[in-house]
Amino acid sequence: MSFEAFILKSFPSTVFLLSEADLLGLSRLQAICENRLLESITIENAASLFHASDMYLAMNLRSKTLNYILSHFESVTKTVAFEDMARANVELVFEILRSPR
C-alpha cells in the first residue's frame, strides 16, 4: 500500500489532512486530499465537504461540491450534514440557494 493510500484511508483523516495542508501551505497534499474527497462524495457527506472546502480554502473541492449539491439539492438538503453546515455557517446555505441550478 502506498503512503498516499494509507494516509487517505478514511474520510475523517482526509478532512483532517486537508486542514493541516491548508495551515502549512502544502499545496500538493491539499490537492491529493481534495481529489480523494471528491472520489468519496455522497448525498450524506456533500454538505460536510462543502463546509470543509470553504474553511480550508480548497477551491477545486468547493466548486465541484457545490455543483454536486445543486445537482442533488432535494436529497442533500434533507441530510444531517446539511443541517450541521447550516448551523455552523448559514452564509453557505445562502450561497447554495443563490446559485443557479
BALUMLUM-772285 format. One record per atom (N, C-alpha, C): residue in one letter; atom name; x, y, z; residue number from 1. Coordinates in steps of 0.2 Angstrom, whole numbers, plus 5000, padded with zeros to 4 digits. Layout:
// residues N
+------+------+------+------+------+-----+
! type ! atom !    X !    Y !    Z ! seq !
+------+------+------+------+------+-----+
!    A !   CA !    X !    Y !    Z ! NUM !
...
+------+------+------+------+------+-----+
END
This chain:
// residues 101
+------+------+------+------+------+-----+
! type ! atom !    X !    Y !    Z ! seq !
+------+------+------+------+------+-----+
!    M !    N ! 5004 ! 4994 ! 5000 !   1 !
!    M !   CA ! 5000 ! 5000 ! 5000 !   1 !
!    M !    C ! 5004 ! 5006 ! 5000 !   1 !
!    S !    N ! 5003 ! 5011 ! 4996 !   2 !
!    S !   CA ! 5007 ! 5017 ! 4995 !   2 !
!    S !    C ! 5006 ! 5021 ! 5001 !   2 !
!    F !    N ! 5010 ! 5026 ! 5003 !   3 !
!    F !   CA ! 5009 ! 5031 ! 5008 !   3 !
!    F !    C ! 5003 ! 5035 ! 5007 !   3 !
!    E !    N ! 5002 ! 5037 ! 5001 !   4 !
!    E !   CA ! 4996 ! 5041 ! 4999 !   4 !
!    E !    C ! 4989 ! 5037 ! 5001 !   4 !
!    A !    N ! 4989 ! 5031 ! 4999 !   5 !
!    A !   CA ! 4983 ! 5026 ! 5000 !   5 !
!    A !    C ! 4982 ! 5025 ! 5008 !   5 !
!    F !    N ! 4988 ! 5024 ! 5011 !   6 !
!    F !   CA ! 4987 ! 5023 ! 5018 !   6 !
!    F !    C ! 4985 ! 5029 ! 5022 !   6 !
!    I !    N ! 4988 ! 5035 ! 5020 !   7 !
!    I !   CA ! 4986 ! 5041 ! 5024 !   7 !
!    I !    C ! 4978 ! 5043 ! 5022 !   7 !
!    L !    N ! 4976 ! 5042 ! 5016 !   8 !
!    L !   CA ! 4970 ! 5044 ! 5014 !   8 !
!    L !    C ! 4965 ! 5039 ! 5014 !   8 !
!    K !    N ! 4965 ! 5034 ! 5019 !   9 !
!    K !   CA ! 4961 ! 5028 ! 5020 !   9 !
!    K !    C ! 4954 ! 5030 ! 5022 !   9 !
!    S !    N ! 4953 ! 5035 ! 5026 !  10 !
!    S !   CA ! 4946 ! 5036 ! 5029 !  10 !
!    S !    C ! 4944 ! 5044 ! 5028 !  10 !
!    F !    N ! 4938 ! 5045 ! 5027 !  11 !
!    F !   CA ! 4935 ! 5051 ! 5026 !  11 !
!    F !    C ! 4938 ! 5056 ! 5031 !  11 !
!    P !    N ! 4937 ! 5055 ! 5038 !  12 !
!    P !   CA ! 4939 ! 5060 ! 5043 !  12 !
!    P !    C ! 4946 ! 5061 ! 5043 !  12 !
!    S !    N ! 4950 ! 5056 ! 5042 !  13 !
!    S !   CA ! 4958 ! 5058 ! 5042 !  13 !
!    S !    C ! 4959 ! 5062 ! 5036 !  13 !
!    T !    N ! 4956 ! 5061 ! 5030 !  14 !
!    T !   CA ! 4957 ! 5065 ! 5024 !  14 !
!    T !    C ! 4955 ! 5072 ! 5025 !  14 !
!    V !    N ! 4950 ! 5074 ! 5029 !  15 !
!    V !   CA ! 4947 ! 5080 ! 5030 !  15 !
!    V !    C ! 4952 ! 5084 ! 5035 !  15 !
!    F !    N ! 4955 ! 5080 ! 5040 !  16 !
!    F !   CA ! 4960 ! 5082 ! 5044 !  16 !
!    F !    C ! 4966 ! 5084 ! 5041 !  16 !
!    L !    N ! 4968 ! 5080 ! 5036 !  17 !
!    L !   CA ! 4974 ! 5081 ! 5032 !  17 !
!    L !    C ! 4973 ! 5087 ! 5028 !  17 !
!    L !    N ! 4967 ! 5088 ! 5025 !  18 !
!    L !   CA ! 4966 ! 5094 ! 5021 !  18 !
!    L !    C ! 4967 ! 5101 ! 5025 !  18 !
!    S !    N ! 4964 ! 5100 ! 5032 !  19 !
!    S !   CA ! 4965 ! 5106 ! 5036 !  19 !
!    S !    C ! 4972 ! 5108 ! 5037 !  19 !
!    E !    N ! 4976 ! 5102 ! 5039 !  20 !
!    E !   CA ! 4983 ! 5103 ! 5040 !  20 !
!    E !    C ! 4987 ! 5106 ! 5034 !  20 !
!    A !    N ! 4985 ! 5103 ! 5028 !  21 !
!    A !   CA ! 4989 ! 5105 ! 5022 !  21 !
!    A !    C ! 4987 ! 5113 ! 5021 !  21 !
!    D !    N ! 4981 ! 5115 ! 5022 !  22 !
!    D !   CA ! 4980 ! 5122 ! 5022 !  22 !
!    D !    C ! 4984 ! 5126 ! 5026 !  22 !
!    L !    N ! 4984 ! 5124 ! 5033 !  23 !
!    L !   CA ! 4988 ! 5128 ! 5038 !  23 !
!    L !    C ! 4995 ! 5128 ! 5036 !  23 !
!    L !    N ! 4998 ! 5123 ! 5034 !  24 !
!    L !   CA ! 5005 ! 5123 ! 5032 !  24 !
!    L !    C ! 5007 ! 5125 ! 5025 !  24 !
!    G !    N ! 5002 ! 5126 ! 5021 !  25 !
!    G !   CA ! 5003 ! 5129 ! 5014 !  25 !
!    G !    C ! 5006 ! 5123 ! 5010 !  25 !
!    L !    N ! 5004 ! 5117 ! 5011 !  26 !
!    L !   CA ! 5006 ! 5111 ! 5007 !  26 !
!    L !    C ! 5001 ! 5110 ! 5001 !  26 !
!    S !    N ! 5003 ! 5113 ! 4996 !  27 !
!    S !   CA ! 4998 ! 5113 ! 4990 !  27 !
!    S !    C ! 4997 ! 5106 ! 4987 !  27 !
!    R !    N ! 5002 ! 5102 ! 4987 !  28 !
!    R !   CA ! 5002 ! 5096 ! 4984 !  28 !
!    R !    C ! 4998 ! 5091 ! 4988 !  28 !
!    L !    N ! 4999 ! 5091 ! 4995 !  29 !
!    L !   CA ! 4995 ! 5087 ! 4999 !  29 !
!    L !    C ! 4988 ! 5089 ! 4999 !  29 !
!    Q !    N ! 4987 ! 5096 ! 4999 !  30 !
!    Q !   CA ! 4980 ! 5098 ! 4998 !  30 !
!    Q !    C ! 4976 ! 5096 ! 4992 !  30 !
!    A !    N ! 4980 ! 5096 ! 4986 !  31 !
!    A !   CA ! 4977 ! 5093 ! 4980 !  31 !
!    A !    C ! 4975 ! 5086 ! 4981 !  31 !
!    I !    N ! 4980 ! 5082 ! 4984 !  32 !
!    I !   CA ! 4979 ! 5075 ! 4985 !  32 !
!    I !    C ! 4972 ! 5074 ! 4989 !  32 !
!    C !    N ! 4972 ! 5078 ! 4994 !  33 !
!    C !   CA ! 4966 ! 5077 ! 4999 !  33 !
!    C !    C ! 4960 ! 5079 ! 4995 !  33 !
!    E !    N ! 4960 ! 5084 ! 4991 !  34 !
!    E !   CA ! 4954 ! 5086 ! 4988 !  34 !
!    E !    C ! 4952 ! 5081 ! 4983 !  34 !
!    N !    N ! 4956 ! 5078 ! 4979 !  35 !
!    N !   CA ! 4955 ! 5073 ! 4974 !  35 !
!    N !    C ! 4952 ! 5067 ! 4978 !  35 !
!    R !    N ! 4955 ! 5065 ! 4983 !  36 !
!    R !   CA ! 4952 ! 5059 ! 4987 !  36 !
!    R !    C ! 4945 ! 5060 ! 4990 !  36 !
!    L !    N ! 4944 ! 5066 ! 4992 !  37 !
!    L !   CA ! 4937 ! 5068 ! 4995 !  37 !
!    L !    C ! 4932 ! 5068 ! 4989 !  37 !
!    L !    N ! 4934 ! 5071 ! 4983 !  38 !
!    L !   CA ! 4929 ! 5071 ! 4978 !  38 !
!    L !    C ! 4927 ! 5064 ! 4975 !  38 !
!    E !    N ! 4932 ! 5059 ! 4976 !  39 !
!    E !   CA ! 4930 ! 5052 ! 4974 !  39 !
!    E !    C ! 4925 ! 5049 ! 4979 !  39 !
!    S !    N ! 4925 ! 5052 ! 4985 !  40 !
!    S !   CA ! 4921 ! 5049 ! 4990 !  40 !
!    S !    C ! 4914 ! 5053 ! 4992 !  40 !
!    I !    N ! 4913 ! 5058 ! 4987 !  41 !
!    I !   CA ! 4907 ! 5062 ! 4989 !  41 !
!    I !    C ! 4900 ! 5058 ! 4988 !  41 !
!    T !    N ! 4896 ! 5059 ! 4993 !  42 !
!    T !   CA ! 4889 ! 5056 ! 4993 !  42 !
!    T !    C ! 4884 ! 5061 ! 4995 !  42 !
!    I !    N ! 4878 ! 5059 ! 4994 !  43 !
!    I !   CA ! 4872 ! 5063 ! 4997 !  43 !
!    I !    C ! 4873 ! 5065 ! 5004 !  43 !
!    E !    N ! 4875 ! 5060 ! 5008 !  44 !
!    E !   CA ! 4876 ! 5061 ! 5015 !  44 !
!    E !    C ! 4882 ! 5066 ! 5017 !  44 !
!    N !    N ! 4887 ! 5066 ! 5013 !  45 !
!    N !   CA ! 4893 ! 5070 ! 5016 !  45 !
!    N !    C ! 4894 ! 5076 ! 5011 !  45 !
!    A !    N ! 4890 ! 5077 ! 5006 !  46 !
!    A !   CA ! 4891 ! 5083 ! 5002 !  46 !
!    A !    C ! 4892 ! 5090 ! 5006 !  46 !
!    A !    N ! 4887 ! 5091 ! 5010 !  47 !
!    A !   CA ! 4887 ! 5097 ! 5014 !  47 !
!    A !    C ! 4893 ! 5098 ! 5018 !  47 !
!    S !    N ! 4895 ! 5092 ! 5021 !  48 !
!    S !   CA ! 4901 ! 5092 ! 5026 !  48 !
!    S !    C ! 4907 ! 5094 ! 5022 !  48 !
!    L !    N ! 4908 ! 5091 ! 5016 !  49 !
!    L !   CA ! 4913 ! 5093 ! 5011 !  49 !
!    L !    C ! 4913 ! 5100 ! 5009 !  49 !
!    F !    N ! 4907 ! 5103 ! 5007 !  50 !
!    F !   CA ! 4907 ! 5110 ! 5005 !  50 !
!    F !    C ! 4909 ! 5114 ! 5011 !  50 !
!    H !    N ! 4907 ! 5113 ! 5017 !  51 !
!    H !   CA ! 4909 ! 5117 ! 5023 !  51 !
!    H !    C ! 4916 ! 5116 ! 5024 !  51 !
!    A !    N ! 4919 ! 5110 ! 5024 !  52 !
!    A !   CA ! 4926 ! 5110 ! 5024 !  52 !
!    A !    C ! 4930 ! 5113 ! 5019 !  52 !
!    S !    N ! 4928 ! 5113 ! 5013 !  53 !
!    S !   CA ! 4931 ! 5116 ! 5007 !  53 !
!    S !    C ! 4931 ! 5124 ! 5008 !  53 !
!    D !    N ! 4926 ! 5126 ! 5011 !  54 !
!    D !   CA ! 4926 ! 5133 ! 5012 !  54 !
!    D !    C ! 4931 ! 5135 ! 5018 !  54 !
!    M !    N ! 4931 ! 5131 ! 5023 !  55 !
!    M !   CA ! 4935 ! 5133 ! 5029 !  55 !
!    M !    C ! 4943 ! 5132 ! 5027 !  55 !
!    Y !    N ! 4944 ! 5128 ! 5023 !  56 !
!    Y !   CA ! 4951 ! 5126 ! 5021 !  56 !
!    Y !    C ! 4954 ! 5129 ! 5014 !  56 !
!    L !    N ! 4950 ! 5133 ! 5011 !  57 !
!    L !   CA ! 4951 ! 5136 ! 5005 !  57 !
!    L !    C ! 4953 ! 5131 ! 5000 !  57 !
!    A !    N ! 4949 ! 5126 ! 4999 !  58 !
!    A !   CA ! 4950 ! 5121 ! 4994 !  58 !
!    A !    C ! 4945 ! 5122 ! 4988 !  58 !
!    M !    N ! 4948 ! 5127 ! 4984 !  59 !
!    M !   CA ! 4943 ! 5129 ! 4979 !  59 !
!    M !    C ! 4941 ! 5124 ! 4974 !  59 !
!    N !    N ! 4945 ! 5120 ! 4972 !  60 !
!    N !   CA ! 4943 ! 5115 ! 4967 !  60 !
!    N !    C ! 4937 ! 5110 ! 4970 !  60 !
!    L !    N ! 4938 ! 5108 ! 4976 !  61 !
!    L !   CA ! 4934 ! 5104 ! 4980 !  61 !
!    L !    C ! 4927 ! 5108 ! 4981 !  61 !
!    R !    N ! 4928 ! 5114 ! 4983 !  62 !
!    R !   CA ! 4922 ! 5119 ! 4984 !  62 !
!    R !    C ! 4918 ! 5119 ! 4978 !  62 !
!    S !    N ! 4921 ! 5121 ! 4972 !  63 !
!    S !   CA ! 4917 ! 5121 ! 4966 !  63 !
!    S !    C ! 4913 ! 5115 ! 4964 !  63 !
!    K !    N ! 4917 ! 5109 ! 4964 !  64 !
!    K !   CA ! 4914 ! 5103 ! 4962 !  64 !
!    K !    C ! 4909 ! 5101 ! 4967 !  64 !
!    T !    N ! 4910 ! 5102 ! 4974 !  65 !
!    T !   CA ! 4905 ! 5100 ! 4979 !  65 !
!    T !    C ! 4899 ! 5104 ! 4978 !  65 !
!    L !    N ! 4899 ! 5111 ! 4977 !  66 !
!    L !   CA ! 4893 ! 5115 ! 4976 !  66 !
!    L !    C ! 4889 ! 5112 ! 4970 !  66 !
!    N !    N ! 4893 ! 5111 ! 4964 !  67 !
!    N !   CA ! 4889 ! 5108 ! 4959 !  67 !
!    N !    C ! 4885 ! 5101 ! 4960 !  67 !
!    Y !    N ! 4889 ! 5097 ! 4964 !  68 !
!    Y !   CA ! 4885 ! 5091 ! 4967 !  68 !
!    Y !    C ! 4879 ! 5092 ! 4971 !  68 !
!    I !    N ! 4880 ! 5097 ! 4975 !  69 !
!    I !   CA ! 4874 ! 5099 ! 4980 !  69 !
!    I !    C ! 4868 ! 5102 ! 4975 !  69 !
!    L !    N ! 4870 ! 5106 ! 4971 !  70 !
!    L !   CA ! 4865 ! 5109 ! 4966 !  70 !
!    L !    C ! 4861 ! 5103 ! 4962 !  70 !
!    S !    N ! 4865 ! 5098 ! 4960 !  71 !
!    S !   CA ! 4863 ! 5093 ! 4956 !  71 !
!    S !    C ! 4858 ! 5088 ! 4960 !  71 !
!    H !    N ! 4860 ! 5088 ! 4967 !  72 !
!    H !   CA ! 4856 ! 5083 ! 4971 !  72 !
!    H !    C ! 4853 ! 5087 ! 4977 !  72 !
!    F !    N ! 4850 ! 5093 ! 4975 !  73 !
!    F !   CA ! 4848 ! 5098 ! 4980 !  73 !
!    F !    C ! 4843 ! 5095 ! 4985 !  73 !
!    E !    N ! 4838 ! 5092 ! 4982 !  74 !
!    E !   CA ! 4832 ! 5089 ! 4987 !  74 !
!    E !    C ! 4835 ! 5084 ! 4992 !  74 !
!    S !    N ! 4839 ! 5080 ! 4990 !  75 !
!    S !   CA ! 4842 ! 5074 ! 4994 !  75 !
!    S !    C ! 4847 ! 5077 ! 4999 !  75 !
!    V !    N ! 4851 ! 5081 ! 4997 !  76 !
!    V !   CA ! 4857 ! 5084 ! 5001 !  76 !
!    V !    C ! 4854 ! 5088 ! 5006 !  76 !
!    T !    N ! 4849 ! 5092 ! 5005 !  77 !
!    T !   CA ! 4846 ! 5097 ! 5010 !  77 !
!    T !    C ! 4842 ! 5093 ! 5015 !  77 !
!    K !    N ! 4841 ! 5087 ! 5015 !  78 !
!    K !   CA ! 4837 ! 5083 ! 5020 !  78 !
!    K !    C ! 4842 ! 5079 ! 5024 !  78 !
!    T !    N ! 4848 ! 5080 ! 5024 !  79 !
!    T !   CA ! 4853 ! 5076 ! 5027 !  79 !
!    T !    C ! 4855 ! 5080 ! 5034 !  79 !
!    V !    N ! 4858 ! 5076 ! 5039 !  80 !
!    V !   CA ! 4860 ! 5079 ! 5045 !  80 !
!    V !    C ! 4866 ! 5084 ! 5044 !  80 !
!    A !    N ! 4870 ! 5082 ! 5039 !  81 !
!    A !   CA ! 4876 ! 5086 ! 5037 !  81 !
!    A !    C ! 4874 ! 5093 ! 5035 !  81 !
!    F !    N ! 4869 ! 5093 ! 5031 !  82 !
!    F !   CA ! 4867 ! 5100 ! 5029 !  82 !
!    F !    C ! 4864 ! 5104 ! 5034 !  82 !
!    E !    N ! 4860 ! 5101 ! 5039 !  83 !
!    E !   CA ! 4858 ! 5104 ! 5045 !  83 !
!    E !    C ! 4864 ! 5107 ! 5049 !  83 !
!    D !    N ! 4869 ! 5103 ! 5050 !  84 !
!    D !   CA ! 4875 ! 5104 ! 5054 !  84 !
!    D !    C ! 4879 ! 5110 ! 5050 !  84 !
!    M !    N ! 4879 ! 5110 ! 5044 !  85 !
!    M !   CA ! 4883 ! 5115 ! 5040 !  85 !
!    M !    C ! 4879 ! 5122 ! 5041 !  85 !
!    A !    N ! 4872 ! 5121 ! 5040 !  86 !
!    A !   CA ! 4868 ! 5127 ! 5041 !  86 !
!    A !    C ! 4869 ! 5131 ! 5048 !  86 !
!    R !    N ! 4869 ! 5127 ! 5053 !  87 !
!    R !   CA ! 4870 ! 5129 ! 5060 !  87 !
!    R !    C ! 4877 ! 5132 ! 5060 !  87 !
!    A !    N ! 4882 ! 5129 ! 5057 !  88 !
!    A !   CA ! 4889 ! 5132 ! 5058 !  88 !
!    A !    C ! 4891 ! 5138 ! 5054 !  88 !
!    N !    N ! 4887 ! 5138 ! 5048 !  89 !
!    N !   CA ! 4889 ! 5144 ! 5043 !  89 !
!    N !    C ! 4883 ! 5145 ! 5038 !  89 !
!    V !    N ! 4878 ! 5149 ! 5041 !  90 !
!    V !   CA ! 4872 ! 5150 ! 5037 !  90 !
!    V !    C ! 4873 ! 5153 ! 5030 !  90 !
!    E !    N ! 4879 ! 5157 ! 5030 !  91 !
!    E !   CA ! 4881 ! 5160 ! 5023 !  91 !
!    E !    C ! 4882 ! 5155 ! 5018 !  91 !
!    L !    N ! 4884 ! 5149 ! 5019 !  92 !
!    L !   CA ! 4885 ! 5144 ! 5014 !  92 !
!    L !    C ! 4878 ! 5142 ! 5011 !  92 !
!    V !    N ! 4873 ! 5141 ! 5016 !  93 !
!    V !   CA ! 4866 ! 5140 ! 5014 !  93 !
!    V !    C ! 4864 ! 5145 ! 5009 !  93 !
!    F !    N ! 4865 ! 5151 ! 5010 !  94 !
!    F !   CA ! 4863 ! 5157 ! 5006 !  94 !
!    F !    C ! 4866 ! 5156 ! 4999 !  94 !
!    E !    N ! 4873 ! 5155 ! 4999 !  95 !
!    E !   CA ! 4876 ! 5154 ! 4993 !  95 !
!    E !    C ! 4873 ! 5149 ! 4989 !  95 !
!    I !    N ! 4872 ! 5143 ! 4992 !  96 !
!    I !   CA ! 4869 ! 5137 ! 4988 !  96 !
!    I !    C ! 4862 ! 5140 ! 4985 !  96 !
!    L !    N ! 4858 ! 5143 ! 4989 !  97 !
!    L !   CA ! 4851 ! 5145 ! 4987 !  97 !
!    L !    C ! 4852 ! 5150 ! 4981 !  97 !
!    R !    N ! 4857 ! 5154 ! 4981 !  98 !
!    R !   CA ! 4858 ! 5159 ! 4976 !  98 !
!    R !    C ! 4861 ! 5157 ! 4970 !  98 !
!    S !    N ! 4864 ! 5151 ! 4970 !  99 !
!    S !   CA ! 4867 ! 5148 ! 4964 !  99 !
!    S !    C ! 4862 ! 5146 ! 4959 !  99 !
!    P !    N ! 4864 ! 5147 ! 4953 ! 100 !
!    P !   CA ! 4859 ! 5145 ! 4948 ! 100 !
!    P !    C ! 4859 ! 5137 ! 4947 ! 100 !
!    R !    N ! 4853 ! 5135 ! 4946 ! 101 !
!    R !   CA ! 4853 ! 5127 ! 4946 ! 101 !
!    R !    C ! 4852 ! 5125 ! 4938 ! 101 !
+------+------+------+------+------+-----+
END
